[in-house]
Amino acid sequence: MSDERRPARSGAIGNAEAPVSVTLPVMASQRIRTYGDPVLNTKATDVTDIDGKFVKLCDDMFVAMYDAPGIGLAAPQVGVQKRFFVYDIDDEPGVLINPTVTESDGDWVFEEGCLSVPGMSFEIVRPKQILVSGIDLDGNDVTVEADELFSRLIQHEIDHLDGVLLLEHLDDDQRREAIKELNARKVAAEAERALKASSGGLQLP
Ligand code: ZN
């Protein structure tokens, strides 16, 4: 399997340029779910306990996020239906739990990608600045003021907590095209797997 990587397009939330058939390194214990997995369309519920198990899950999510690589990863993306996400923006990692946007202002266009929709990115308009309240990993109430990329990241991750993928921000034609492409890639990836299995794992010339 090819692991060639083209340079990431500027500032995508996920690695928009990752190859479709990418396999996560074995060291990531949390597999990132991709388009078609029903967990990505399910609304998550509030986190009620911040215990050692929860902290360990956050650590594992950071590993998966850095491996991908991406700058944000929401719990549903690793199959956990709870309202929190991990992020690292400008080398400042954080965890935001039970986030709620309380204010938003302005419009900002940005080419957005998603680790759960690998290899694709789309220009999407969202509010430029937001005010978000939530809880940090120590259980403290926090209010975060975010602008541009950080604001975009938070809005993207909160969408995941609501079971919403970035495809839902596209117009009908764009969405149809994207889904067609994603389905074609899925078929191609399955064919490649079948071919490898039938050749005993050896690469055919
Ligand atoms: Zn995403």
Residues whose N, C-alpha, C, O or C-beta is under 5 A from the ligand:
A	BS01	ZN	G113 C114 L115 S116
